[in-house]
Amino acid sequence: MKKITLLLILFGLTGFSQNIGVEKEAFAHTYSIVAKDTVTGEMAVGVQSHWFSVGALVPWGKSGVGVVATQSFVNPAYGPNGLKLMENGIHAEAALTQLVEQDKGRDFRQVAFLDAHGNASAFTGEKCVESAEHMVGKNFSVQANMMLNDQVVPAMAEAFATNSHLALAERVMEALKAAQNAGGDIRGKQSAALIVVGPDKVENSWEDKKIDLRIDDHENPIVELERLLKVARAYEHMNAGDLAVEANDMEKALQEYGTAEKMFPENLEMKFWKAVALANSGRLEEARPIFNSIFAEDKNWKKMLSRLPASGLLSISREELASLTEE
């Protein structure tokens, strides 16, 4: 991690790296995909590697601008500098070409750019470790190096093309799974990451990434990444439920919390907020057995419930609250 931190500092001081030798740079021999959803305008990067914390350096993205995957002997400057060029109106191919020409370590690089218009471009240096190649298609690019065989990249491209019915994040997951099933990294598996950014520029940095998931060290990072994506989708419904509560739309809240609970029925928090929405909708008797089952597993939720009226999140009488919380 000290090596990576030092690299980031150096890149931040010097802009685009031209003079740092590849022997000092972080490895990320890996497979990845950059892609755009033509319906929603979302853009994504998915990546897996037998290297610790691949998500720290490989995937970059900015809403309304584009996405970047920089790998092999990683030059992280391709990320922020590539996004800056694309934000200034330079399309993906021209932006990537400009940065590659400035990079003295380009023979060791593998990089892919995709801009907000769906233009994709990729570069694979001559000294990337076999099997190394890329394939650029309409609204996507897949690339890999140090793979077990030359079937990985075609498998990713086919999986992305044949799963157009899926949301972008899930479609990218299918490409990653296909890569692994085709042989994947010759060294095995360790880390993975997935980011999704929106079609429009945002004012606040915290609104930039719609999905931002990282598996830094795991025996089966793709499996774990897919699990976390499912959790993220469930919590999207939870967040929508929270917004409905703020708007005093308890029926909408109940619908969103219920959908989340169906996705993860063992999750106490999802059960809890569904029960709260029921209580706030005047359906206390439906909520009661749900609360009781939650309290039986963890009594802290009973204390939590008693604190909600003061925040305006629970609109039942004191007597009704007491009937739920008294021993």
C-alpha positions in Angstrom: 0.0 0.0 0.0 2.9 2.4 0.6 4.0 1.8 -3.0 0.5 2.7 -4.3 0.2 5.7 -2.0 3.6 7.0 -3.3 2.5 6.5 -6.9 -0.7 8.5 -6.3 1.3 11.3 -4.8 3.8 11.3 -7.6 1.0 11.3 -10.2 -0.8 14.1 -8.4 2.4 16.2 -8.5 3.5 15.6 -12.0 0.2 15.3 -13.9 0.5 12.6 -16.5 3.3 10.1 -15.8 6.0 10.1 -18.4 9.2 9.4 -16.5 8.3 6.9 -13.8 9.6 3.5 -14.6 7.2 0.6 -14.8 9.2 -1.3 -12.2 7.9 1.2 -9.6 4.3 0.9 -10.6 1.4 -1.2 -9.3 0.4 -4.4 -11.1 -3.2 -5.0 -12.1 -3.0 -7.8 -14.7 -6.7 -8.4 -15.1 -9.8 -8.4 -17.2 -12.2 -5.5 -17.4 -15.1 -4.0 -19.3 -16.1 -0.3 -19.9 -19.7 0.0 -21.1 -22.7 2.3 -21.7 -26.4 1.6 -21.4 -28.0 3.3 -24.4 -31.4 3.4 -22.7 -30.5 5.0 -19.4 -27.2 6.6 -20.4 -25.4 5.1 -17.5 -21.8 4.1 -17.9 -19.9 1.4 -16.0 -16.5 -0.3 -15.3 -16.3 -3.8 -14.1 -12.9 -5.5 -13.2 -11.4 -8.6 -11.6 -7.8 -9.5 -10.9 -5.5 -11.7 -8.9 -4.1 -8.6 -7.2 -5.1 -6.9 -3.9 -7.7 -4.1 -4.1 -8.0 -3.8 -7.9 -10.8 -1.3 -7.4 -8.3 1.3 -5.9 -6.6 2.0 -9.2 -8.2 0.4 -12.3 -11.8 1.8 -12.5 -12.5 5.6 -13.0 -15.7 7.3 -13.9 -17.6 10.6 -13.9 -21.3 11.2 -14.5 -22.0 12.8 -17.8 -18.4 12.4 -18.9 -17.2 8.8 -19.3 -15.4 5.9 -17.7 -11.8 4.6 -17.8 -10.1 1.3 -17.0 -6.3 1.4 -16.6 -4.5 -1.9 -16.0 -1.5 -4.1 -16.6 1.4 -2.0 -15.2 -1.1 0.6 -13.9 -0.6 4.3 -14.7 -3.4 5.7 -12.6 -3.1 9.1 -14.3 -5.0 7.7 -17.3 -8.1 7.9 -15.0 -8.3 11.6 -14.0 -6.5 12.9 -17.0 -8.6 10.9 -19.4 -11.8 12.0 -17.7 -10.6 15.6 -17.9 -10.0 15.4 -21.6 -13.4 13.8 -22.3 -15.1 16.4 -20.1 -13.5 19.0 -22.4 -15.2 17.5 -25.4 -12.4 15.2 -26.7 -13.9 11.9 -27.7 -12.6 8.7 -26.2 -10.3 7.6 -29.1 -8.5 11.0 -29.4 -8.2 11.3 -25.6 -6.7 7.9 -25.2 -4.3 8.4 -28.2 -3.1 11.7 -26.7 -2.3 10.1 -23.4 -0.7 7.0 -24.8 1.6 9.1 -26.9 2.8 10.9 -23.8 3.5 7.8 -21.8 7.0 6.3 -22.0 5.7 3.2 -20.4 3.0 2.6 -22.9 4.3 -0.7 -24.1 3.3 -2.1 -20.6 -0.1 -0.5 -20.4 -3.6 -1.7 -21.1 -6.2 1.0 -21.1 -9.8 1.5 -22.2 -11.8 4.8 -22.5 -15.6 5.2 -23.1 -17.2 8.7 -23.3 -20.7 9.8 -22.6 -21.6 9.4 -26.3 -20.8 5.7 -26.2 -17.5 6.1 -28.1 -15.1 3.4 -26.9 -11.4 3.0 -27.5 -8.7 0.7 -26.1 -5.0 0.2 -26.1 -2.9 -2.9 -25.4 0.8 -2.4 -25.1 3.2 -4.8 -26.9 4.8 -5.9 -23.7 1.6 -6.8 -21.8 1.8 -10.4 -20.7 0.1 -13.1 -22.8 -2.8 -13.7 -23.2 -3.4 -10.0 -23.7 -5.9 -8.4 -26.1 -8.9 -6.0 -26.3 -12.1 -5.9 -28.3 -14.0 -2.7 -28.9 -17.7 -2.8 -29.8 -20.7 -0.5 -29.9 -20.9 1.2 -26.5 -18.4 -1.1 -24.9 -14.8 -2.3 -24.7 -13.5 -5.5 -23.1 -9.8 -6.0 -22.4 -7.6 -8.5 -20.5 -4.0 -9.4 -20.0 -2.2 -12.3 -18.3 -5.2 -14.5 -19.1 -5.2 -18.3 -19.1 -6.2 -18.4 -22.7 -7.4 -16.2 -25.6 -11.0 -17.1 -25.1 -11.5 -14.6 -22.2 -12.0 -11.4 -24.2 -14.4 -12.9 -26.8 -16.4 -14.5 -24.0 -16.8 -11.1 -22.3 -17.9 -9.4 -25.5 -20.5 -12.2 -26.2 -21.9 -12.1 -22.7 -22.3 -8.3 -22.9 -24.0 -8.4 -26.3 -26.4 -11.2 -25.4 -27.6 -9.7 -22.1 -29.0 -6.4 -23.3 -32.2 -7.1 -21.4 -30.4 -6.6 -18.1 -29.7 -3.3 -16.3 -26.1 -2.2 -17.0 -24.6 -3.3 -13.7 -26.0 -6.8 -14.0 -25.0 -6.9 -17.6 -21.4 -6.0 -16.7 -21.5 -8.8 -14.1 -22.5 -11.3 -16.7 -19.4 -10.2 -18.7 -17.2 -10.7 -15.7 -18.6 -14.1 -15.0 -18.1 -15.1 -18.6 -14.5 -14.1 -18.4 -13.9 -16.2 -15.3 -15.8 -19.2 -16.8 -13.6 -19.0 -19.9 -10.4 -19.3 -17.8 -9.9 -15.8 -16.3 -6.6 -14.6 -14.9 -3.9 -17.3 -15.2 -2.9 -16.6 -11.6 -6.4 -17.0 -10.2 -8.8 -14.7 -8.3 -8.5 -12.1 -5.6 -10.3 -8.8 -6.0 -13.0 -7.2 -8.1 -14.8 -3.9 -8.4 -17.9 -2.3 -10.1 -18.7 1.3 -10.6 -21.7 2.9 -12.4 -22.0 6.6 -13.1 -25.0 8.5 -14.5 -25.7 10.1 -17.9 -25.7 13.7 -16.7 -23.2 15.8 -14.9 -23.8 16.4 -11.2 -23.0 19.3 -9.0 -22.0 17.3 -5.9 -19.3 14.7 -5.9 -21.2 12.4 -3.6 -23.9 12.1 -6.3 -21.4 11.0 -9.0 -21.4 7.2 -8.6 -24.7 5.4 -8.6 -23.0 2.1 -7.8 -19.5 1.8 -6.2 -18.6 -1.7 -5.0 -15.2 -3.2 -4.2 -14.1 -6.6 -3.1 -10.5 -6.1 -2.0 -9.5 -9.7 -1.0 -11.8 -12.7 -1.4 -11.6 -16.3 -2.6 -14.4 -15.8 -5.0 -14.5 -12.0 -5.7 -17.0 -12.2 -8.6 -19.5 -14.2 -6.6 -19.1 -11.7 -3.7 -19.4 -8.7 -6.0 -22.6 -10.1 -7.4 -24.0 -10.6 -3.9 -23.2 -7.0 -3.0 -24.8 -5.8 -6.1 -28.0 -7.5 -5.0 -27.7 -5.9 -1.6 -27.2 -2.5 -3.3 -30.3 -3.0 -5.3 -32.3 -3.9 -2.2 -31.0 -0.7 -0.4 -32.1 1.4 -3.4 -35.6 0.4 -2.5 -34.9 1.2 1.2 -33.7 4.6 0.2 -36.8 5.1 -1.9 -38.8 4.1 1.1 -37.1 6.7 3.2 -37.8 9.4 0.7 -41.5 8.4 0.7 -41.5 8.6 4.5 -40.1 12.2 4.2 -42.9 13.0 1.8 -45.5 11.4 4.1 -46.4 8.9 1.4 -46.7 5.8 3.6 -48.2 3.6 0.9 -45.2 4.2 -1.3 -42.9 3.7 1.6 -44.6 0.4 2.4 -44.2 -0.7 -1.2 -40.5 0.1 -1.4 -39.7 -1.4 2.1 -41.7 -4.5 1.2 -39.8 -5.0 -2.1 -36.4 -4.7 -0.2 -37.6 -7.2 2.4 -38.5 -9.7 -0.3 -35.0 -9.5 -1.7 -33.4 -10.1 1.8 -36.1 -11.5 4.1 -33.5 -12.3 6.8 -32.5 -8.6 7.1 -34.0 -7.2 10.3 -33.7 -3.6 9.3 -35.7 -4.1 6.1 -38.4 -5.9 8.2 -38.4 -3.1 10.7 -39.0 -0.3 8.3 -41.8 -2.2 6.6 -43.4 -2.7 10.0 -43.0 1.1 10.7 -44.7 1.9 7.4 -47.5 -0.4 8.2 -48.0 1.2 11.6 -47.9 4.7 10.1 -50.6 3.6 7.6 -53.0 2.6 10.4 -52.3 -1.1 10.0 -50.8 -1.6 13.5 -52.1 -5.1 13.9 -50.3 -6.2 10.7 -47.1 -4.6 12.0 -47.3 -6.1 15.5 -46.2 -9.6 14.7 -43.4 -8.3 12.5 -42.1 -6.1 15.4 -42.4 -9.0 17.8 -40.3 -11.3 15.6 -37.7 -8.6 15.3 -37.6 -7.9 19.0 -37.2 -11.6 19.7 -34.0 -11.6 17.7 -32.6 -8.3 18.9 -34.1 -6.2 21.7 -32.2 -3.1 20.6 -34.8 -2.6 17.8 -37.5 -2.1 20.6 -35.5 0.7 22.0 -35.0 2.1 18.4 -38.8 2.0 17.9 -39.4 4.1 21.1 -37.1 6.8 19.7 -38.9 7.3 16.4 -41.9 9.5 17.5 -39.6 12.3 18.6 -38.1 12.4 15.1 -41.5 12.3 13.4 -40.8 8.9 11.9 -43.6 7.0 13.8 -47.1 8.4 14.1 -48.9 6.2 16.5 -50.2 7.1 20.0 -48.3 6.6 23.2 -50.6 3.8 24.2 -50.0 2.0 20.9 -46.3 2.5 21.3 -46.4 1.2 24.8 -48.3 -1.9 23.6 -45.4 -2.7 21.3 -42.5 -1.9 23.6 -43.6 -2.9 27.1 -42.3 -6.2 28.4 
